[in-house]
């Protein structure tokens, strides 16, 4: 079975500071990993994904994540937070294949202080 | 291409009533997914269609829930005899996957927020 753990349901950073959102996964097969962002009353938007190949993945809005198999982690980072980054972030895992359903973590609400 | 759309965006109903939600995927996307998101939680998978065939259903999908995707285009999710525990955001997503092992990106709609009184 696959699962995702997001450490920290709420993270607060100052504008311009480093953003680090943590995600650990459990999977019995090579996983596909995703980060989605959700703004209030909206659906989810894909930030980035890891399938195969390079373990450092760059996404939209300056975000990136590194797949570390030995640590079963896929943490999301951004060097400098912007006020517009305030949102909820979800890490997700899938095994690809016939269904490719996503298993989500419980989310991390990012607050950016001026 | 206007993305995934869902209708209605909000639905308030009384316990025991039936409700139906509609999802229009991105045109030519062959896969369609329904997820449910409750407050403070991540989305949970409900069911999945490959074209018009419903290929997987979660144990979360009780007998009161039914989903269809006639002709492999739009999809409907019906909840019969609603209960207060059904209150949630219902999200639809679609993807284009040409190979069984594809990791086709899922594009999400804005969701339908259901409140059962």
Interface residues (C-beta under 8 A of the other chain):
Chain A: X4 X9 X32 X36 X41 X42 X43 X44 X45 X46 X49 X51 X90 X92 X94 X96 X97 X98 X99 X100 X101 X102 X103 X104 X105 X106 X107
Chain B: X4 X31 X33 X35 X40 X41 X42 X43 X44 X45 X48 X50 X55 X56 X91 X93 X95 X97 X100 X101 X102 X103 X104 X105 X106 X107 X108 X109 X110 X111 X113
